[in-house]
Structures are given as structure tokens and as C-alpha cells.
């Protein structure tokens, strides 16, 4: 069996992808949330996470201040296992400058 003369490559370094880093403008944020609402309208936890992504993109402290909610409660409500109330969702959406839309099914 012939041995390869290739030198071993350095290990590939990876970084965690965070969609919040890509959401820079209000239009991008609205499009992202709209995609979640369109593609997964029954995924309450996914939509809550999407709001969390938007809040992180804008800055959780700013969203907390504008919504009147604490940062801790926002992190908890908008986490993977969060279950925010409708009141929280509406406050966060307003703080983010986005609206939820209704359409006939």
C-alpha cells in the first residue's frame, strides 16, 4: 500500500452561525419574521425564537427598554423553550418596529 505524501492539514476552525448577525435593517428583520410566519405558522416556539433573533439583532437591552420588559424575561420568553404570552409578543414586535399580519388561510 502506497503512503500519501500529503502533509496533514491544519484543523478547520468553525464558528457558530447566528442569524442575528445578518439582520441589519428593519426590512431584513420584517422579511425574516414574515418568512417564519408564512413557512411555519403553527410553530409557536420557532416564531418566539425568531423574535428572539430579531431582539438580539437590535440589542436585547434596547428591546427590553422599549418594551418595558426585563432583559431576563425576554431571554427566557424568546428562547428555544420559551412560551411568551401574546402580550409579550406584541410588546416585543412593537419595540422591534415590526407588525404581525393576518391573512385568510
Backbone as JSON, one array per atom type, in Angstrom:
{
  "sequence": "XXXXXXXXXXXXXXXXXXXXXXXXXXXXXXXXXXXXXXXXXXXXXXXXXXXXXXXXXXXXXXXXXXXXXXXXXXXXXXXXXXXXXXXXXXXXXXXXXXXXXXXXX",
  "N": [[0.84, -1.17, 0.0], [0.62, 2.14, -0.86], [1.88, 5.07, 0.59], [0.56, 8.29, 1.16], [1.95, 11.4, 0.22], [1.06, 13.71, 1.15], [0.87, 16.49, 3.32], [-0.51, 16.67, 6.59], [-3.44, 18.56, 6.99], [-4.13, 21.65, 8.66], [-6.38, 21.76, 11.42], [-9.77, 22.57, 10.76], [-11.23, 25.54, 11.68], [-14.21, 26.44, 13.14], [-17.03, 28.61, 13.52], [-19.85, 29.45, 15.45], [-22.92, 29.9, 13.78], [-24.93, 32.73, 13.72], [-27.96, 33.96, 13.12], [-28.82, 36.46, 13.85], [-26.71, 38.16, 13.45], [-26.9, 38.73, 10.78], [-29.14, 40.21, 10.33], [-29.7, 43.26, 9.64], [-31.17, 45.54, 8.9], [-34.39, 47.19, 9.31], [-36.12, 46.26, 7.28], [-34.96, 43.79, 6.56], [-35.3, 42.45, 8.97], [-38.1, 42.39, 9.18], [-38.72, 40.85, 6.92], [-37.54, 38.42, 7.62], [-39.05, 37.65, 9.91], [-41.56, 37.54, 8.71], [-41.17, 35.43, 6.94], [-40.93, 33.29, 8.74], [-43.53, 33.34, 9.82], [-45.0, 32.73, 7.56], [-43.95, 30.27, 6.59], [-43.94, 28.53, 8.78], [-46.42, 28.64, 10.37], [-47.66, 27.39, 12.54], [-45.75, 26.88, 14.39], [-45.13, 27.84, 17.27], [-43.02, 28.06, 19.13], [-40.84, 28.3, 17.4], [-41.42, 30.71, 16.13], [-41.3, 32.4, 18.33], [-38.58, 32.11, 18.91], [-37.59, 33.28, 16.57], [-38.39, 35.93, 16.98], [-36.74, 36.37, 19.14], [-34.25, 36.22, 17.85], [-34.44, 38.53, 16.31], [-34.58, 40.42, 18.37], [-32.05, 40.12, 19.53], [-30.54, 40.97, 17.36], [-31.22, 43.66, 17.2], [-30.53, 44.47, 19.69], [-30.71, 43.39, 22.85], [-30.97, 44.83, 25.23], [-31.95, 47.31, 24.38], [-34.42, 46.53, 23.28], [-35.64, 45.51, 25.56], [-35.84, 47.85, 27.1], [-37.51, 49.45, 25.44], [-39.79, 47.88, 25.3], [-40.61, 47.63, 27.87], [-40.11, 45.42, 29.36], [-38.1, 43.1, 31.28], [-34.65, 42.3, 30.59], [-33.95, 39.7, 31.29], [-36.42, 38.36, 31.39], [-37.12, 38.58, 28.74], [-35.07, 37.1, 27.44], [-35.7, 34.56, 28.46], [-38.41, 34.18, 27.62], [-38.15, 34.32, 24.84], [-36.53, 32.26, 24.12], [-35.35, 29.0, 23.01], [-36.98, 27.18, 24.37], [-38.95, 28.82, 25.23], [-42.13, 30.33, 25.98], [-43.81, 32.69, 25.2], [-46.29, 35.08, 26.26], [-49.13, 36.39, 24.46], [-49.29, 39.1, 24.87], [-46.62, 39.73, 25.5], [-45.39, 39.05, 23.04], [-46.57, 40.98, 21.37], [-45.63, 43.38, 22.54], [-42.88, 43.09, 22.17], [-42.75, 42.94, 19.37], [-43.63, 45.53, 18.71], [-41.57, 47.03, 19.91], [-39.5, 46.24, 18.27], [-40.23, 47.35, 15.93], [-41.78, 46.06, 14.05], [-44.64, 44.49, 12.52], [-47.21, 42.09, 13.06], [-48.95, 40.11, 10.71], [-52.18, 39.31, 9.38], [-53.81, 36.91, 7.37], [-56.11, 35.42, 5.1], [-56.57, 31.95, 5.38]],
  "CA": [[0.0, 0.0, 0.0], [1.42, 3.34, -1.02], [1.54, 6.16, 1.5], [0.39, 9.6, 0.55], [2.97, 12.35, 0.63], [0.4, 14.94, 1.56], [1.02, 16.89, 4.72], [-1.83, 16.82, 7.21], [-3.94, 19.93, 7.01], [-4.49, 22.19, 9.97], [-7.81, 21.57, 11.68], [-10.65, 23.65, 10.34], [-11.87, 26.21, 12.8], [-15.57, 26.87, 12.82], [-17.69, 29.5, 14.47], [-21.3, 29.25, 15.46], [-23.66, 30.83, 12.95], [-26.01, 33.4, 14.42], [-28.73, 34.73, 12.14], [-28.96, 37.84, 14.33], [-25.63, 38.93, 12.86], [-27.24, 39.03, 9.39], [-30.35, 41.03, 10.29], [-29.16, 44.59, 9.87], [-32.11, 46.63, 8.64], [-35.78, 46.85, 9.63], [-36.7, 45.48, 6.18], [-34.47, 42.41, 6.69], [-35.94, 41.88, 10.15], [-39.5, 42.13, 8.85], [-38.75, 39.74, 5.97], [-37.21, 37.21, 8.38], [-40.22, 37.27, 10.71], [-42.63, 37.19, 7.77], [-40.86, 34.08, 6.43], [-41.32, 32.34, 9.79], [-44.99, 33.31, 9.91], [-45.52, 32.1, 6.34], [-43.48, 28.89, 6.43], [-44.2, 27.71, 9.97], [-47.39, 29.4, 11.16], [-48.09, 26.66, 13.73], [-44.57, 26.66, 15.23], [-45.09, 28.96, 18.22], [-41.67, 28.19, 19.69], [-39.97, 28.8, 16.34], [-41.72, 32.14, 15.94], [-40.75, 33.07, 19.51], [-37.13, 32.16, 18.68], [-37.35, 34.28, 15.53], [-38.46, 37.22, 17.66], [-35.5, 36.45, 19.92], [-33.18, 36.55, 16.9], [-34.6, 39.95, 15.98], [-34.24, 41.19, 19.55], [-30.59, 40.11, 19.64], [-30.01, 41.79, 16.27], [-31.42, 45.07, 17.55], [-29.92, 44.7, 21.0], [-31.69, 42.96, 23.84], [-31.2, 45.91, 26.2], [-32.83, 48.31, 23.74], [-35.76, 45.94, 23.17], [-36.18, 45.47, 26.92], [-36.2, 49.21, 27.49], [-38.64, 49.93, 24.64], [-40.98, 47.06, 25.53], [-40.98, 47.68, 29.28], [-39.87, 44.1, 29.94], [-36.72, 42.93, 31.69], [-33.83, 41.5, 29.68], [-34.01, 38.3, 31.71], [-37.69, 37.77, 30.96], [-37.07, 38.46, 27.27], [-34.25, 35.94, 27.09], [-36.44, 33.35, 28.8], [-39.61, 34.04, 26.78], [-37.81, 34.19, 23.43], [-35.55, 31.2, 23.96], [-35.81, 27.79, 22.33], [-38.05, 26.57, 25.15], [-39.82, 29.88, 25.72], [-43.55, 30.29, 25.64], [-44.25, 34.04, 25.56], [-47.71, 35.41, 26.14], [-49.43, 37.24, 23.32], [-48.94, 40.46, 25.28], [-45.17, 39.85, 25.33], [-45.11, 39.05, 21.6], [-46.97, 42.28, 20.82], [-44.72, 44.39, 23.06], [-41.59, 42.89, 21.51], [-42.91, 43.34, 17.97], [-43.68, 46.98, 18.67], [-40.22, 47.51, 20.22], [-38.67, 45.94, 17.12], [-40.69, 48.11, 14.78], [-42.4, 45.16, 13.08], [-46.05, 44.15, 12.77], [-47.68, 40.77, 12.67], [-50.0, 40.25, 9.7], [-53.16, 38.24, 9.27], [-54.28, 36.67, 6.0], [-57.03, 34.28, 5.02], [-55.84, 30.69, 5.19]],
  "C": [[0.89, 1.24, 0.0], [0.95, 4.43, -0.07], [1.47, 7.47, 0.74], [1.47, 10.54, 1.07], [2.36, 13.69, 1.05], [0.65, 15.23, 3.03], [-0.37, 17.0, 5.32], [-2.2, 18.31, 7.26], [-4.24, 20.35, 8.44], [-5.98, 21.98, 10.18], [-8.61, 22.81, 11.25], [-11.31, 24.24, 11.58], [-13.24, 26.7, 12.35], [-16.07, 27.83, 13.9], [-19.18, 29.25, 14.37], [-21.96, 30.32, 14.59], [-24.79, 31.42, 13.78], [-26.72, 34.3, 13.43], [-28.87, 36.18, 12.56], [-27.87, 38.74, 13.75], [-25.95, 39.38, 11.44], [-28.42, 39.99, 9.26], [-29.98, 42.46, 10.65], [-30.17, 45.72, 9.73], [-33.52, 46.22, 9.07], [-36.44, 46.01, 8.54], [-36.24, 44.03, 6.25], [-35.13, 41.72, 7.87], [-37.39, 41.51, 9.85], [-39.61, 40.94, 7.9], [-38.47, 38.42, 6.68], [-38.42, 36.73, 9.19], [-41.36, 36.84, 9.81], [-42.4, 35.78, 7.21], [-41.24, 33.03, 7.47], [-42.85, 32.21, 9.87], [-45.61, 32.6, 8.72], [-45.19, 30.61, 6.29], [-43.83, 27.98, 7.6], [-45.22, 28.38, 10.88], [-47.85, 28.7, 12.44], [-46.95, 26.43, 14.72], [-44.38, 27.84, 16.18], [-43.69, 29.15, 18.8], [-40.69, 28.72, 18.64], [-40.18, 30.28, 16.1], [-41.19, 32.94, 17.13], [-39.23, 33.18, 19.37], [-36.77, 33.19, 17.63], [-37.42, 35.68, 16.11], [-37.21, 37.44, 18.52], [-34.31, 36.8, 19.04], [-33.23, 38.04, 16.55], [-34.19, 40.83, 17.16], [-32.72, 41.24, 19.75], [-29.96, 40.98, 18.56], [-30.12, 43.27, 16.6], [-30.67, 45.44, 18.82], [-30.95, 44.42, 22.08], [-31.98, 44.06, 24.86], [-32.14, 46.96, 25.64], [-34.25, 47.79, 23.65], [-36.41, 45.88, 24.54], [-36.66, 46.86, 27.34], [-37.46, 49.68, 26.75], [-39.93, 49.14, 24.88], [-41.47, 47.13, 26.97], [-40.82, 46.35, 29.98], [-38.41, 43.99, 30.35], [-35.96, 42.08, 30.66], [-33.95, 40.02, 30.01], [-35.3, 37.64, 31.24], [-37.75, 37.64, 29.44], [-36.26, 37.26, 26.85], [-35.01, 34.64, 27.34], [-37.62, 33.14, 27.85], [-39.27, 33.76, 25.33], [-36.74, 33.15, 23.16], [-36.17, 30.01, 23.25], [-36.98, 27.12, 23.05], [-39.03, 27.59, 25.71], [-41.25, 29.71, 25.26], [-44.14, 31.66, 26.0], [-45.75, 34.22, 25.42], [-47.9, 36.28, 24.9], [-49.07, 38.69, 23.65], [-47.44, 40.7, 25.11], [-44.8, 39.92, 23.86], [-45.43, 40.42, 21.01], [-46.05, 43.4, 21.28], [-43.37, 44.31, 22.35], [-41.69, 43.33, 20.05], [-42.92, 44.86, 17.83], [-42.29, 47.58, 18.92], [-39.27, 47.29, 19.05], [-39.04, 46.75, 15.89], [-41.25, 47.23, 13.67], [-43.85, 44.91, 13.48], [-46.3, 42.72, 12.35], [-48.83, 40.97, 11.68], [-50.93, 39.06, 9.72], [-53.57, 38.14, 7.79], [-55.21, 35.48, 6.05], [-56.21, 33.03, 4.72], [-56.25, 29.99, 3.92]]
}
